[in-house]
Amino acid sequence: MDLSMCSRIFKSYASLLLFVSIPAFAEPLVTSPVLNVSSASLYKAEGVVESAKSTQIATEMQGGITMLSVKAGDIVKAGQVLVRIDARAARQQIAGSQAQAAATNAQLSAAKQAYERKKRLYEKNYLSQAALEQAEAEFKTAQAQVRAQQSNISIANVGADLHTIVAPYSGVVAEVNVELGDMALPGNPLLSIYDPKVLRIVASVPQNRISQLNDNSDLNIEIPDVSKLSFNLPVKQMIVLPTADMASHQVKVRINIPESLMGTTRLSPGMFARVGLPVVGSNESSHLLVPATSVMRRGEVSLLYIVKQGKPQLRQVRVGLKQMQGTAQYIEILSGVEAGEQAAVNPLAALNLIAKSRS
């Protein structure tokens, strides 16, 4: 873009201010230096985003699905009912167990009365010891039968509860494998959920690259599907799994995605990711960074203000990927600025200053 085009773009922004009331106490012009960040040459490994907490939910019971309350993409809370399976047979089993328990309770009551009566007769020498022992054995047998029936009722209640499938934790439904009316079979997955708050990147790296890692440097993570997201993490935060694949001789690594990015980006499992691993002895390269808020876009053109001697100057720039520096988000500038120049953090504040100087 030539200077005349930049001038026309500037005038279009300036003219917009004519219709906007500038507050008496406008935001002061804050600048940030263009950073020249050096980094080691990186070995690029391809990976994928996954949830560290992901579950396939199956059932232990067989029956028709009578309720399906969720679909893929739904947000669920811990304990929320997801699926109900026909539990009529289970309820009949509970009723049968309760009837048997009532019968054994009646037998226990009769055995207890008989034992107490024979015990009194034995104390008056009207009954032999063998008859008393027989009555005592029948009483204890009835007690054991009552306890067994209580266990059967508990088992039947557990079986009935298993016909109701609930979310084990709060998360997002990733996939639903069944439809209303389908037959649920033991062990077959009904649906799967994941926790979007604990995401990580998994990548495969050759064994020789693992031994060359520079532990004192940073990983560079790129997720192109999310607005060219890029951020850095210390190598020490990467988990290297202890075994290698026998066929490819590659080792899997895991990198937890910082919680600070969860609320600001739309990350989801399955997204493509690229992991840059710094290797010991590699040549260093440098790139320029400015705060992400400094860059404004007009169509396909990227612009920012460079402040010299207190005066903002509009520049066209070519941008790269966004990345994190500490807790702040920066964007790489491929051309258009030089290291050490002062970039306006808020372009609107620069426009306000220009408008005031022209008024």
C-alpha positions in Angstrom: 0.0 0.0 0.0 1.4 3.5 -1.0 1.4 6.6 1.2 -1.6 8.0 -0.6 -3.7 5.0 0.3 -2.5 5.2 3.9 -3.5 8.9 3.9 -7.0 8.1 2.6 -7.4 5.4 5.3 -6.3 7.9 8.0 -8.7 10.5 6.7 -11.6 8.0 6.8 -10.8 7.3 10.5 -10.3 11.0 11.3 -13.6 11.9 9.6 -15.4 9.3 11.8 -14.3 11.3 14.8 -16.3 14.3 13.6 -19.5 12.3 14.4 -18.2 11.0 17.8 -18.2 13.1 20.9 -14.7 13.0 22.5 -15.0 13.0 26.3 -13.4 15.8 28.2 -11.1 13.4 30.0 -10.1 11.2 27.0 -8.0 8.2 27.7 -4.3 9.2 27.7 -2.1 8.0 24.9 -0.2 4.9 26.2 2.6 3.4 24.2 4.5 0.2 24.3 7.9 -0.5 22.7 8.2 -2.8 19.7 9.8 -5.9 21.3 12.6 -7.8 19.6 12.2 -11.3 21.0 15.0 -13.9 20.3 14.2 -17.6 20.3 15.9 -20.8 19.3 15.0 -22.5 16.1 12.2 -24.8 16.8 11.4 -28.4 15.7 7.8 -28.4 14.7 5.6 -31.3 15.8 2.0 -31.7 14.9 -0.5 -32.4 17.6 -4.1 -32.3 18.6 -6.2 -30.6 21.3 -7.8 -33.1 23.7 -9.5 -32.9 27.1 -7.7 -34.3 30.0 -11.0 -35.3 31.4 -13.1 -37.2 28.8 -15.5 -40.0 29.4 -17.4 -42.5 27.4 -20.6 -43.3 29.2 -22.1 -46.8 28.9 -24.7 -48.7 30.8 -24.5 -52.0 32.8 -28.2 -52.8 32.0 -30.1 -53.8 29.0 -33.4 -52.2 27.9 -35.0 -49.7 25.6 -34.1 -46.0 25.9 -37.2 -44.2 27.1 -35.6 -40.7 27.6 -32.7 -38.9 25.9 -32.4 -35.4 27.2 -29.2 -34.1 25.5 -27.6 -33.7 22.2 -24.0 -33.1 21.0 -22.7 -29.7 22.2 -25.0 -29.4 25.2 -23.6 -28.2 28.4 -24.4 -30.5 31.4 -24.0 -30.3 35.1 -22.8 -33.0 37.5 -25.7 -35.3 38.4 -27.9 -34.1 35.5 -30.0 -37.0 34.0 -28.9 -37.8 30.5 -30.6 -41.1 29.6 -33.3 -43.2 31.1 -33.6 -46.9 30.2 -36.8 -48.9 30.6 -36.8 -50.1 34.2 -40.1 -51.9 34.5 -38.4 -55.3 34.9 -36.2 -53.8 37.6 -39.2 -52.4 39.5 -40.9 -55.8 39.4 -37.8 -57.4 40.8 -37.8 -54.9 43.6 -41.5 -55.6 44.3 -40.7 -59.4 44.4 -37.8 -58.9 46.7 -40.0 -56.8 49.0 -42.7 -59.5 49.1 -40.1 -62.2 50.0 -38.7 -59.9 52.7 -42.2 -59.6 54.2 -42.6 -63.4 54.2 -39.2 -63.9 55.9 -40.0 -61.2 58.5 -43.2 -63.1 59.3 -41.2 -66.4 59.6 -38.7 -64.6 61.9 -41.5 -63.3 64.2 -43.0 -66.8 64.4 -39.5 -68.4 65.1 -38.8 -65.8 67.7 -42.0 -66.5 69.6 -41.5 -70.2 69.4 -38.0 -69.9 70.7 -39.0 -67.7 73.6 -41.9 -70.0 74.5 -39.7 -73.1 74.5 -37.0 -71.3 76.5 -39.6 -70.7 79.3 -40.7 -74.3 79.2 -37.0 -75.4 79.3 -36.4 -73.3 82.4 -39.4 -75.1 84.1 -37.9 -78.5 83.0 -40.9 -79.2 80.8 -38.7 -79.3 77.6 -35.5 -81.1 76.7 -32.3 -79.2 75.8 -32.4 -80.7 72.3 -35.8 -79.2 71.6 -34.6 -75.8 72.9 -31.5 -76.0 70.7 -33.7 -76.8 67.7 -35.9 -73.8 68.3 -32.8 -71.6 68.7 -31.4 -72.8 65.4 -34.7 -72.1 63.6 -34.8 -68.6 65.1 -31.2 -67.8 63.9 -32.0 -69.3 60.4 -35.0 -66.9 60.1 -32.7 -64.0 61.1 -30.2 -64.9 58.4 -33.0 -65.2 55.8 -34.2 -61.7 56.7 -30.7 -60.2 56.3 -30.4 -62.0 52.9 -33.7 -60.6 51.7 -32.6 -57.1 52.8 -29.5 -57.5 50.7 -31.6 -58.6 47.7 -33.7 -55.5 48.0 -30.6 -53.3 48.1 -29.2 -55.1 45.0 -32.6 -54.6 43.2 -32.6 -50.9 44.1 -29.0 -50.5 42.7 -30.1 -52.2 39.5 -33.1 -49.9 39.2 -30.8 -46.9 39.7 -28.5 -48.1 37.0 -31.3 -47.6 34.5 -30.9 -43.8 35.0 -27.7 -42.4 33.5 -26.4 -39.1 35.0 -23.5 -36.9 34.2 -20.4 -37.8 36.3 -19.2 -34.2 36.2 -20.0 -30.9 34.6 -18.9 -30.6 31.0 -20.0 -30.7 27.4 -21.6 -33.5 25.4 -19.1 -34.5 22.7 -21.1 -37.2 21.0 -24.4 -39.1 21.3 -24.3 -42.6 19.9 -28.0 -43.6 20.4 -31.5 -42.4 19.6 -34.7 -42.5 21.6 -36.1 -46.0 21.4 -32.8 -47.8 20.7 -31.9 -50.8 22.7 -29.1 -50.1 25.2 -26.7 -53.0 25.7 -24.2 -53.5 28.6 -20.8 -52.0 27.7 -21.9 -50.2 24.5 -21.2 -46.4 24.7 -24.3 -44.3 24.9 -22.6 -40.9 24.7 -19.4 -39.1 25.6 -18.7 -35.9 27.5 -15.6 -33.9 28.3 -14.6 -31.1 30.6 -13.7 -28.0 28.6 -11.8 -26.4 31.5 -8.9 -29.0 31.4 -7.6 -29.1 27.8 -4.2 -30.2 26.7 -2.2 -30.7 23.5 -0.9 -34.1 22.6 1.9 -34.5 20.0 4.3 -37.2 18.8 8.0 -36.3 18.8 10.9 -38.4 17.5 13.1 -39.9 20.2 16.2 -38.1 19.2 14.5 -34.7 19.4 13.4 -35.4 23.0 17.1 -35.9 24.0 18.0 -32.6 22.3 15.4 -30.4 24.1 16.6 -27.2 25.7 15.0 -27.3 29.2 15.7 -23.6 29.8 13.8 -22.4 26.8 10.2 -22.1 25.8 7.8 -24.1 23.8 5.9 -22.3 21.1 2.3 -23.5 20.7 0.2 -22.6 17.6 -3.5 -23.4 17.1 -4.3 -22.0 13.7 -8.0 -22.7 13.9 -8.5 -20.2 16.7 -7.6 -16.8 15.2 -4.0 -17.9 14.6 -3.5 -18.4 18.4 0.0 -18.7 19.5 1.5 -18.8 23.0 4.7 -19.8 24.8 5.2 -22.1 27.8 8.3 -23.3 29.6 9.7 -26.6 28.4 9.5 -27.9 31.9 5.7 -27.7 31.8 5.7 -30.4 29.1 5.0 -34.0 30.2 7.0 -36.6 28.2 5.4 -40.0 28.4 7.8 -42.8 29.4 7.2 -45.2 26.5 7.8 -44.9 22.7 5.9 -46.3 19.9 7.6 -49.5 18.7 6.8 -48.9 15.0 7.5 -45.1 14.6 9.9 -44.7 17.5 8.1 -41.6 18.5 7.3 -40.4 22.0 4.0 -38.7 23.0 4.2 -35.4 24.9 1.4 -33.5 26.7 1.2 -29.8 27.2 -1.6 -28.4 29.4 -3.3 -25.3 28.0 -3.2 -22.4 30.5 -6.5 -21.7 32.2 -6.1 -18.0 31.3 -6.8 -18.9 27.6 -9.9 -21.0 28.3 -12.3 -18.1 28.7 -10.9 -16.0 25.9 -10.6 -18.5 23.1 -13.0 -21.1 21.6 -10.9 -24.2 22.0 -12.4 -27.7 21.6 -11.0 -31.2 21.5 -9.9 -32.4 18.0 -8.4 -29.0 16.9 -5.1 -29.1 15.1 -2.1 -27.8 17.0 1.6 -27.2 16.2 4.2 -27.5 18.9 7.6 -25.8 18.4 10.3 -27.5 20.5 13.6 -25.7 21.1 16.6 -27.9 20.4 20.0 -27.5 22.1 22.6 -26.1 19.8 20.1 -24.7 17.3 20.5 -21.2 15.7 18.6 -18.4 17.2 16.1 -16.2 15.4 14.3 -13.0 16.4 10.8 -11.6 15.7 9.1 -8.3 16.5 6.0 -8.1 18.8 3.5 -5.4 19.7 0.5 -5.6 22.0 -2.4 -7.2 20.2 -4.6 -4.2 21.0 -2.3 -1.9 19.0 -3.3 -3.4 15.6 -6.5 -2.4 13.9 -7.8 -3.8 10.7 -9.6 -2.2 7.8 -10.7 -4.9 5.4 -7.6 -7.0 4.8 -5.2 -4.2 5.8 -3.5 -4.1 9.2 -2.6 -0.7 10.7 -1.1 0.7 13.9 0.1 4.0 15.2 3.8 4.6 15.9 4.4 7.6 18.2 7.3 9.8 17.6 7.9 12.9 19.7 4.4 12.6 21.0 2.8 12.6 17.5 1.1 9.4 16.3 2.0 8.3 12.8 -0.2 5.7 10.9 1.7 2.6 9.6 0.6 -0.3 7.5 2.0 -3.5 8.8 2.1 -7.2 8.0 1.1 -9.4 10.9 1.9 -12.9 12.0 0.5 -15.1 14.8 -0.7 -14.0 18.2 1.2 -15.2 21.2 1.4 -14.8 24.9 4.2 -12.9 26.7 3.6 -13.5 30.4 -0.1 -12.7 30.9 -0.4 -10.2 28.0 -1.3 -11.1 24.4 1.0 -9.8 21.6 1.0 -10.2 17.9 4.0 -10.7 15.6 4.8 -7.9 13.1 6.5 -9.3 10.0 7.1 -5.9 8.4 6.4 -2.2 8.8 8.0 -1.3 12.1 11.4 -1.5 13.8 12.5 -2.7 17.2 12.4 -0.1 19.9 9.7 2.1 18.2 6.8 3.1 20.4 3.4 1.7 19.3 0.2 3.2 20.6 -1.5 0.6 22.7 -5.0 2.0 22.0 -5.5 3.3 18.4 -8.6 5.3 19.4 -6.5 7.3 21.9 -4.1 8.1 19.1 -7.0 9.2 16.9 -8.3 11.4 19.8 -4.9 13.1 20.1 -4.8 13.7 16.3 -8.3 15.2 16.3 -7.5 17.5 19.2 -4.3 18.7 17.5 -6.4 19.6 14.4 -9.2 21.3 16.2 
